[in-house]
Amino acid sequence: MEIENNRLASVATQVGGQNASVENQRKDSGNTAADSRNRSDGSADTVSLTGQAQQLQELETQLASQPVVDSQRVDAVRSAVEDGSFAVDPNRIADKLISLEQALTDAR
């Protein structure tokens, strides 16, 4: 899909007048974030997070601290392969492949 940016440029020109960009309008208007925080009415911008957003933020922090790879599991599998005790279950592999194919088909 191609987006034609000529239309956006013409809108910015129409809004700003004589070839003025949207960025120049913002600078010229004097309504910067610092000005809005320092209003004489004493109002301030606030942000409040829902309980779910706070939980997601906590989970994100916990996940960031976890290693990407479970090195103990990798070591256990490696040693099992090396000593020949690693068992491959073809039925389980087939079931997982079928489940994956079904999930990919349903996602279409």
MODELLER restraints for C-alpha pairs under 7 A, 6 or more apart:
rsr = mdl.restraints
at = mdl.atoms
rsr.add(forms.Gaussian(group=physical.xy_distance, feature=features.Distance(at['CA:12:A'], at['CA:21:A']), mean=5.76, stdev=0.5))
rsr.add(forms.Gaussian(group=physical.xy_distance, feature=features.Distance(at['CA:12:A'], at['CA:22:A']), mean=5.90, stdev=0.5))
rsr.add(forms.Gaussian(group=physical.xy_distance, feature=features.Distance(at['CA:13:A'], at['CA:19:A']), mean=5.06, stdev=0.5))
rsr.add(forms.Gaussian(group=physical.xy_distance, feature=features.Distance(at['CA:13:A'], at['CA:20:A']), mean=5.84, stdev=0.5))
rsr.add(forms.Gaussian(group=physical.xy_distance, feature=features.Distance(at['CA:13:A'], at['CA:21:A']), mean=6.33, stdev=0.5))
rsr.add(forms.Gaussian(group=physical.xy_distance, feature=features.Distance(at['CA:16:A'], at['CA:22:A']), mean=6.64, stdev=0.5))
rsr.add(forms.Gaussian(group=physical.xy_distance, feature=features.Distance(at['CA:16:A'], at['CA:25:A']), mean=6.64, stdev=0.5))
rsr.add(forms.Gaussian(group=physical.xy_distance, feature=features.Distance(at['CA:37:A'], at['CA:44:A']), mean=5.77, stdev=0.5))
rsr.add(forms.Gaussian(group=physical.xy_distance, feature=features.Distance(at['CA:80:A'], at['CA:86:A']), mean=4.77, stdev=0.5))
